[in-house]
Amino acid sequence: MPLVWVYDVSFGDFFEEWIVTLESDLEQLNILSSQNHLEVELETTVGRVLSHYQHYYETKSRATNENVFLLFSSPWLSTYERSLLWITGFRPCMPFRIVEKLFVGELSSDQVEKIQSLKADSTAQEKVLNKEMARIQESVVGPSWVEIINRMDTQVVNNGEVDQVLGIIKVELRDLVIEADFLRGATARELVNILNPVHAAKFLAATARLQLRIHALGVKIDADRMES
């Protein structure tokens, strides 16, 4: 039986709801990071925001298992947002740029050393995933695909050769996305652990603000294009 493509908008619906949650998180982070608050209050809010991101990745993981190809097309995102994706999400190095811009001269030598070590580890893992992505991309035009295209007929489809090759690529892409999301999440959590509560709140606020601005800009660009 030939492969049937199914369009599942469930993650797209979740994403729209999650964006609203992110806006609420940003509002709370802005309030707390701009005033004097007890560390325990800041830590509670930071923990809640991290749990929202964790919920995002858990839901995305389920969507990845269901249809990883849909995650790579991400129809719930704007054209601009999709142009910035790295393996269906932001690059793991992005949080370091935010921290470096926000806290120039404010971090202790110990914090700086830990962040540099974490950055080196994250960059090394990112390179490994880049190589894996390149290998998978090359396999799409490898011998199996060339052979199938050259012999494309009813018998080939009925024999399930296309489904078999797509199945292998689906598993490889699924594992790649899960590893990339794990790296993204782990990097952000470890950065938060290195920062003090005030800096952690400011870091998460800046991250949320950047995501929301990119999303809003992308939506506007697509809307303007449709009108023209």
C-alpha positions in Angstrom: 0.0 0.0 0.0 1.5 3.4 -1.0 2.4 5.9 1.6 -0.5 8.2 2.6 0.3 11.7 3.7 -1.9 13.0 6.6 -2.0 16.7 7.6 -2.3 16.9 11.3 -2.9 20.4 12.7 -3.0 19.4 16.3 0.5 20.6 17.0 -0.3 23.8 15.1 -3.2 24.4 17.5 -1.0 23.7 20.5 1.6 26.1 19.2 -0.9 29.0 19.0 -2.0 28.3 22.5 1.6 28.1 23.7 2.4 31.5 22.1 -0.3 33.0 24.3 1.3 31.3 27.3 4.7 32.7 26.3 3.2 36.2 26.2 1.9 35.8 29.7 5.3 34.5 30.9 7.0 37.5 29.3 4.7 39.9 31.1 5.4 38.2 34.5 9.2 38.1 33.9 9.3 41.7 32.9 7.5 42.7 36.1 9.7 40.6 38.4 13.0 41.4 36.7 12.4 45.1 36.8 11.6 45.3 40.6 13.1 44.1 43.8 11.7 40.7 44.6 12.7 37.8 46.9 14.9 35.2 45.2 12.4 32.5 46.0 9.7 34.4 44.0 12.1 34.8 41.1 13.1 31.1 41.2 9.4 30.1 41.3 8.6 32.1 38.2 11.7 31.0 36.4 10.8 27.4 37.2 7.3 27.8 35.9 8.6 29.3 32.6 11.0 26.4 32.2 8.2 24.0 32.8 6.2 25.7 30.0 9.2 25.1 27.7 9.4 21.5 28.8 5.7 21.1 28.0 6.4 22.5 24.6 9.2 20.0 23.9 7.2 17.1 25.3 4.2 17.9 23.0 6.6 18.5 20.1 8.2 15.1 20.7 4.8 13.4 20.4 4.2 15.3 17.1 7.6 14.2 15.9 6.8 10.6 16.5 3.5 11.0 14.6 4.8 12.9 11.6 8.3 14.2 11.6 8.0 15.4 8.0 5.3 17.8 9.1 7.7 19.2 11.7 10.2 20.1 9.0 7.6 21.9 7.0 6.0 23.6 10.1 3.0 25.1 8.4 1.9 26.8 11.6 4.9 29.1 11.3 5.4 32.0 9.0 7.7 31.9 6.0 10.2 34.1 7.9 10.2 31.9 11.0 10.8 28.8 8.9 13.8 30.4 7.2 15.4 30.7 10.6 14.9 27.0 11.7 17.7 24.6 12.4 16.4 21.1 12.6 12.9 22.4 13.4 14.0 24.8 16.1 16.5 27.5 17.1 20.2 26.9 17.1 21.5 25.8 20.5 24.1 28.6 20.3 21.4 31.3 20.2 21.0 31.5 24.1 24.7 32.2 24.5 24.4 35.3 22.2 21.5 36.6 24.4 23.5 36.1 27.6 26.6 37.7 26.2 24.6 40.7 25.0 22.7 41.1 28.3 25.3 40.6 30.9 28.5 42.1 29.7 30.7 42.7 32.7 28.0 41.5 35.2 29.0 37.9 35.5 31.7 36.5 37.8 34.8 34.9 36.4 33.4 31.5 37.6 30.2 32.0 35.8 32.0 33.1 32.6 34.2 30.0 32.8 31.2 27.7 33.2 29.3 29.4 30.4 32.3 29.1 28.0 32.7 25.4 28.9 29.0 24.9 28.2 29.1 26.8 25.0 32.1 24.7 23.8 30.2 21.4 24.6 27.0 22.7 23.0 28.8 23.8 19.8 30.6 20.4 19.5 27.2 18.6 19.8 25.7 21.0 17.3 28.4 20.1 14.8 27.7 16.4 15.3 24.0 16.9 14.5 24.9 19.1 11.5 26.9 16.2 10.1 24.0 13.8 10.8 21.6 16.1 9.0 23.9 16.3 6.0 24.2 12.5 5.9 20.4 12.1 5.9 20.1 14.7 3.2 22.6 12.9 1.1 20.8 9.6 1.6 17.6 11.2 0.0 19.4 11.3 -3.3 21.4 8.1 -2.7 21.4 4.8 -4.6 18.0 3.6 -3.1 16.2 6.7 -4.3 17.9 6.8 -7.7 17.0 3.2 -8.3 13.4 3.7 -7.3 13.0 6.7 -9.5 14.6 5.0 -12.5 12.3 2.0 -12.0 9.2 3.9 -10.9 6.1 1.9 -11.9 3.1 0.2 -10.2 5.1 -2.8 -9.2 7.7 -0.7 -7.3 5.0 1.1 -5.4 3.1 -2.1 -4.6 6.2 -3.7 -3.4 6.5 -1.0 -0.8 10.0 0.1 -1.8 9.1 3.8 -1.6 7.5 3.3 1.8 10.5 1.3 3.0 13.0 4.0 2.1 10.8 6.8 3.5 10.3 4.8 6.7 14.1 4.6 7.2 14.5 8.4 6.6 11.5 9.1 8.9 13.1 7.2 11.8 16.5 8.9 11.2 14.8 12.4 11.1 12.7 11.6 14.2 15.8 10.7 16.2 17.7 13.8 14.9 14.9 16.2 15.9 14.6 14.6 19.4 18.4 14.9 19.9 18.3 18.5 18.7 15.5 19.4 21.0 17.2 17.7 23.9 20.3 19.8 23.2 18.3 23.0 23.0 16.5 22.3 26.2 19.5 21.1 28.2 21.6 24.0 27.1 19.0 26.5 28.2 18.4 24.8 31.6 22.1 24.6 32.3 22.5 28.3 31.4 19.7 29.2 33.8 21.4 27.1 36.6 24.7 29.1 36.1 22.9 32.5 36.3 21.6 34.0 39.5 17.7 34.3 39.8 17.6 37.9 38.6 19.8 37.2 35.5 17.9 34.0 34.8 14.6 35.9 34.8 16.1 38.6 32.4 17.6 35.9 30.2 14.2 34.1 29.8 12.4 37.4 29.3 14.8 38.3 26.5 14.5 34.9 24.9 10.7 35.1 25.0 10.7 38.6 23.7 12.9 37.6 20.7 10.7 34.6 19.9 7.5 36.7 20.0 9.0 39.5 17.9 10.1 37.1 15.3 6.7 35.4 15.3 4.8 38.8 15.0 7.2 40.0 12.3 6.8 36.8 10.3 3.0 36.9 10.5 3.0 40.5 9.3 5.3 39.8 6.4 3.0 36.9 5.3 -0.1 39.1 5.7 1.4 41.9 3.7 2.4 39.5 1.0 -1.1 38.1 0.8 -2.6 41.6 0.5 -0.2 42.6 -2.3 
